[in-house]
Amino acid sequence: MEGWECGNDTHNWNFPASGCPEGSQLNIRFQAPSCWDGVHLDSVDHRSHMAYPTDGACPDTHPVAVPMLEFKMAFPVDGDMSDVRLASGEGYSWHYDFINAWDPRTL
């Protein structure tokens, strides 16, 4: 996960406290982990079967590289961010899910 960003303020779990510079936009950027343990399709915490690469390589515990999914969405918001909220609450409540529905032969 990369988090919320605007202007030069990046990697925020919540909306940037300093607000966004006039004329900029608020972005949310997520990068999904792209290293799989090669065994489990899911885990109890829905996380530990996947890992992020380090220096471009998958760790020994998660040796199978899979495509990295990245979502980046822009919101037309700048200036004072004190009243900005999501329907789910604070900025850190944002999440995404990915469900692969491709036909395996087509994929």
Helices and strands as residue ranges (DSSP letters): E 3-6, E 9-12, E 26-31, E 35-36, E 50-51, E 64-65, E 70-75, G 91-93
